[in-house]
Amino acid sequence: MLRPAADLLGLVVPVACAGCGRDDVALCDACRAVWCGPGARVEHQAGRLDRLDGSPPLPVWAVAPYRGAARSTVVSWKDRGRTDLQPVLREAVGREAARRRLLFAPGPGTLLVVVPVPSSPEAVRRRGADLVRGLARRVARELGSPCVPVLRTRSRKRDQVGLGARERGRNLHDAVRADRGAVARLRRHGVPVLAVLVDDIVTTGATLASCEDVLALAGVTAVGALCLAATAPPGAASRAPGPQAG
């Protein structure tokens, strides 16, 4: 029943693959495959996660490199109103969470929560939903842990898009805060609280580093992060071409 309905909708509102532009399909098999493989550790690509004090950076896993079909798909989902891509992307980050379930399993006497990286109210209004929170809920379901939006944004002068590593760090200074009520409710459990952060794209790592710091000040220890995609460091060559159209 769903396929005829989709075909009828395609006659009224022409659809193209969000990854490669192929006609009459929301996401072709080749572009969908980008989101199906196991992810990779990417914190070494995000220089702002390096604390420069010898301590290891926050472990971060990304489902796909942010290039080619993956980049086009995420941009369409975030900024072009392609809400039809949400099931695919939520499922992708959910599968990655399932692969890492044992790594994140809380020890006895601890509580594990899933914390979405906060989106600005302006971004939520523009997109019609908090897209990252939707990813976090899917991760929480896979990990069997609650999704707790502990973090909030303060107003900041500029959007992060197009900023370099240092500019992102300055832009994010004091841009993230902890929700006191949410923190108080976590503390009522009377046990150490661990957190898995969830975001859509990791670039320099400035956002994740800021969130990790704010959580630490609130008494919550970030143990890792899951993201849809990660950008390569400046000057890095692509290891593999993205899927081709058709």
Backbone torsions as a table, in degrees:
resi	resn	phi	psi	omega
1	MET	NA	-32.9	-176.2
2	LEU	-71.1	-36.7	-176.3
3	ARG	-64.9	-47.8	177.0
4	PRO	-59.4	-37.0	178.3
5	ALA	-64.3	-40.5	178.7
6	ALA	-66.1	-38.6	178.9
7	ASP	-64.8	-40.4	178.9
8	LEU	-65.1	-41.7	178.2
9	LEU	-62.9	-36.0	179.7
10	GLY	-64.6	-27.2	176.6
11	LEU	-72.3	-32.5	-177.5
12	VAL	-85.2	-46.9	-179.8
13	VAL	-121.7	98.6	-177.8
14	PRO	-54.7	135.5	-178.8
15	VAL	-118.0	148.9	177.5
16	ALA	-135.6	152.4	179.0
17	CYS	-58.9	128.3	-179.0
18	ALA	-68.0	-19.6	-178.0
19	GLY	-90.4	-42.3	-173.6
20	CYS	-126.7	-8.1	178.6
21	GLY	88.5	4.1	178.8
22	ARG	-59.7	138.1	-176.3
23	ASP	-71.4	149.9	167.2
24	ASP	67.5	24.8	174.3
25	VAL	-150.6	134.2	-177.7
26	ALA	-67.2	-39.7	177.2
27	LEU	-153.9	113.1	-176.0
28	CYS	-70.0	167.2	-176.0
29	ASP	-59.8	-40.4	-178.4
30	ALA	-65.2	-42.0	-179.2
31	CYS	-74.6	-32.1	175.7
32	ARG	-65.5	-34.4	-177.9
33	ALA	-63.2	-24.5	177.7
34	VAL	-56.0	-31.3	-174.5
35	TRP	-96.9	6.0	-173.1
36	CYS	-101.9	-19.2	-176.6
37	GLY	-81.4	170.3	175.4
38	PRO	-66.9	145.7	179.1
39	GLY	-78.3	-173.6	-177.5
40	ALA	-137.1	153.8	173.0
41	ARG	-71.5	132.1	-173.5
42	VAL	-131.0	4.7	-176.4
43	GLU	-62.2	-25.2	178.7
44	HIS	-68.4	-17.9	178.4
45	GLN	-86.8	-13.4	-174.2
46	ALA	-107.4	93.5	-172.0
47	GLY	-59.8	-28.9	-177.7
48	ARG	-72.4	-10.8	176.1
49	LEU	-83.1	-10.2	177.5
50	ASP	-77.8	115.9	-176.4
51	ARG	-79.6	-10.0	177.1
52	LEU	60.8	21.0	178.5
53	ASP	-124.2	12.0	179.7
54	GLY	89.8	-11.9	178.8
55	SER	-78.1	145.2	-178.2
56	PRO	-67.7	145.9	177.6
57	PRO	-71.7	161.8	176.4
58	LEU	-58.3	126.9	176.7
59	PRO	-66.2	131.4	-178.2
60	VAL	-131.6	131.0	175.1
61	TRP	-113.8	136.8	175.0
62	ALA	-123.1	141.3	-178.3
63	VAL	-68.6	-39.8	-174.2
64	ALA	-147.0	155.9	170.9
65	PRO	-68.6	144.3	-178.2
66	TYR	-84.9	79.3	178.8
67	ARG	-158.9	165.5	175.2
68	GLY	54.0	-131.1	-176.1
69	ALA	-63.6	-35.2	179.8
70	ALA	-63.3	-45.5	-179.7
71	ARG	-63.4	-46.2	-179.6
72	SER	-60.9	-39.0	-179.6
73	THR	-66.4	-45.3	-179.8
74	VAL	-64.9	-42.0	178.3
75	VAL	-61.8	-41.9	178.6
76	SER	-63.5	-40.3	-179.7
77	TRP	-67.6	-42.6	-174.8
78	LYS	-82.5	-40.6	-166.6
79	ASP	-122.3	-1.1	-179.1
80	ARG	-123.3	16.8	173.4
81	GLY	71.5	19.6	-177.9
82	ARG	-84.7	71.5	179.3
83	THR	-66.8	-17.1	177.9
84	ASP	-66.3	-13.6	-179.9
85	LEU	-87.0	-10.6	-176.1
86	GLN	-56.6	-45.8	-180.0
87	PRO	-58.7	-40.2	-178.7
88	VAL	-64.1	-46.4	-175.6
89	LEU	-73.6	-36.7	175.8
90	ARG	-65.2	-40.6	178.2
91	GLU	-64.3	-37.5	-179.4
92	ALA	-62.7	-47.8	-179.3
93	VAL	-72.0	-28.3	175.5
94	GLY	-65.7	-42.1	177.2
95	ARG	-62.4	-39.9	179.6
96	GLU	-65.1	-38.8	177.2
97	ALA	-62.8	-40.4	179.5
98	ALA	-63.3	-36.3	179.0
99	ARG	-67.0	-28.8	-176.2
100	ARG	-101.8	11.3	-173.1
101	ARG	-57.1	-43.0	-178.2
102	LEU	-67.8	-33.9	179.5
103	LEU	-66.0	-33.9	-176.8
104	PHE	-94.9	-0.9	-176.9
105	ALA	-59.0	123.7	-178.3
106	PRO	-71.0	144.7	176.3
107	GLY	-76.4	173.1	178.5
108	PRO	-58.2	138.7	176.2
109	GLY	75.1	21.2	175.7
110	THR	-130.1	160.4	178.7
111	LEU	-121.1	128.0	176.6
112	LEU	-104.0	129.4	176.4
113	VAL	-125.4	156.1	175.7
114	VAL	-105.4	126.0	-173.8
115	VAL	-119.5	115.4	175.7
116	PRO	-73.1	140.4	170.1
117	VAL	-65.3	129.9	-171.8
118	PRO	-71.9	142.4	172.3
119	SER	-98.7	149.1	178.9
120	SER	-69.9	150.5	176.7
121	PRO	-55.8	-34.8	179.2
122	GLU	-63.5	-42.5	179.9
123	ALA	-66.5	-39.7	179.2
124	VAL	-63.9	-42.9	178.4
125	ARG	-64.0	-42.6	-177.5
126	ARG	-65.0	-37.3	-175.8
127	ARG	-93.9	-10.9	178.1
128	GLY	81.0	1.2	-179.9
129	ALA	-168.3	159.8	172.5
130	ASP	-88.4	94.4	-172.1
131	LEU	-65.4	-39.6	-178.7
132	VAL	-67.3	-37.1	177.8
133	ARG	-62.7	-35.0	176.0
134	GLY	-62.3	-40.3	175.1
135	LEU	-62.6	-43.1	-177.3
136	ALA	-63.6	-38.4	178.5
137	ARG	-62.9	-37.2	178.9
138	ARG	-67.9	-40.1	176.6
139	VAL	-62.9	-43.8	-179.4
140	ALA	-59.3	-40.0	179.3
141	ARG	-62.1	-41.1	-179.6
142	GLU	-69.5	-36.0	-177.2
143	LEU	-85.7	-9.7	-177.9
144	GLY	67.8	31.7	-178.1
145	SER	-125.4	156.6	179.3
146	PRO	-73.4	146.5	171.1
147	CYS	-91.2	117.4	-175.1
148	VAL	-123.8	107.7	179.2
149	PRO	-76.3	76.4	-176.9
150	VAL	-72.3	-29.1	-171.2
151	LEU	-98.3	147.2	177.2
152	ARG	-131.4	162.0	175.9
153	THR	-103.4	146.0	166.3
154	ARG	-94.5	165.9	176.4
155	SER	-68.0	140.1	176.6
156	ARG	-131.8	160.5	-169.6
157	LYS	-73.2	-37.3	-172.3
158	ARG	-132.1	154.9	171.5
159	ASP	-73.9	155.6	-178.0
160	GLN	-74.6	-23.2	-175.0
161	VAL	-60.1	128.9	176.1
162	GLY	87.6	-3.1	-179.6
163	LEU	-88.7	146.6	175.8
164	GLY	-78.9	180.0	-175.1
165	ALA	-60.4	-48.8	-178.9
166	ARG	-66.8	-41.1	-180.0
167	GLU	-64.5	-38.5	177.7
168	ARG	-63.3	-41.4	179.1
169	GLY	-61.2	-45.6	179.1
170	ARG	-65.6	-39.8	-178.2
171	ASN	-65.6	-31.8	-176.5
172	LEU	-90.1	-5.6	-179.6
173	HIS	-59.2	119.9	-179.3
174	ASP	63.0	17.8	-179.7
175	ALA	-85.5	-16.2	-179.4
176	VAL	-117.0	138.7	177.9
177	ARG	-136.2	162.5	176.5
178	ALA	-92.5	140.7	174.7
179	ASP	-77.6	114.3	-174.3
180	ARG	-60.6	-38.8	179.7
181	GLY	-63.9	-44.3	179.9
182	ALA	-64.9	-40.1	178.1
183	VAL	-64.0	-42.5	179.9
184	ALA	-61.0	-40.3	179.6
185	ARG	-66.1	-35.7	177.2
186	LEU	-66.8	-39.0	-177.9
187	ARG	-67.4	-22.4	179.5
188	ARG	-64.0	-20.6	178.4
189	HIS	-68.7	-22.5	176.5
190	GLY	70.7	20.9	179.0
191	VAL	-132.1	160.1	174.8
192	PRO	-59.1	138.7	-178.4
193	VAL	-110.0	126.7	176.6
194	LEU	-109.1	151.0	-176.4
195	ALA	-134.6	140.6	167.9
196	VAL	-106.6	120.3	177.8
197	LEU	-83.5	147.4	177.7
198	VAL	-130.3	131.8	177.5
199	ASP	-141.9	170.6	178.3
200	ASP	-86.2	-53.9	-177.2
201	ILE	-128.3	135.9	170.8
202	VAL	-107.6	127.4	-178.3
203	THR	-112.5	-86.7	178.5
204	THR	-88.5	-14.8	-175.6
205	GLY	89.7	0.0	-177.2
206	ALA	-62.2	-41.1	-179.2
207	THR	-64.7	-48.0	-179.7
208	LEU	-63.4	-39.8	178.9
209	ALA	-62.3	-41.6	179.0
210	SER	-64.5	-42.8	178.6
211	CYS	-64.5	-40.8	178.2
212	GLU	-60.4	-43.2	-179.4
213	ASP	-64.3	-44.5	-178.7
214	VAL	-65.1	-40.6	176.9
215	LEU	-61.8	-42.8	-179.6
216	ALA	-60.7	-42.0	178.0
217	LEU	-64.2	-26.6	178.8
218	ALA	-89.1	2.0	178.6
219	GLY	86.1	17.9	179.6
220	VAL	-114.5	131.0	-177.5
221	THR	-99.3	117.4	174.9
222	ALA	-75.3	128.2	-178.2
223	VAL	-109.1	-6.0	179.2
224	GLY	170.8	174.8	178.8
225	ALA	-144.2	146.2	175.5
226	LEU	-121.3	133.5	-178.5
227	CYS	-135.5	158.1	175.3
228	LEU	-68.9	-47.0	-172.1
229	ALA	-148.3	157.7	179.1
230	ALA	-133.2	136.5	175.5
231	THR	-78.8	151.5	175.5
232	ALA	-78.1	151.3	176.6
233	PRO	-63.7	156.3	-178.2
234	PRO	-53.9	131.5	176.9
235	GLY	86.7	-6.2	-177.9
236	ALA	-76.1	138.7	179.1
237	ALA	-84.0	145.3	177.1
238	SER	-67.4	137.3	-178.7
239	ARG	-83.0	-24.8	-178.7
240	ALA	-153.6	146.7	178.5
241	PRO	-72.2	152.7	175.8
242	GLY	-75.8	170.6	179.7
243	PRO	-62.7	147.4	-179.3
244	GLN	-91.3	152.4	177.6
245	ALA	-62.2	147.7	179.1
246	GLY	93.8	NA	NA
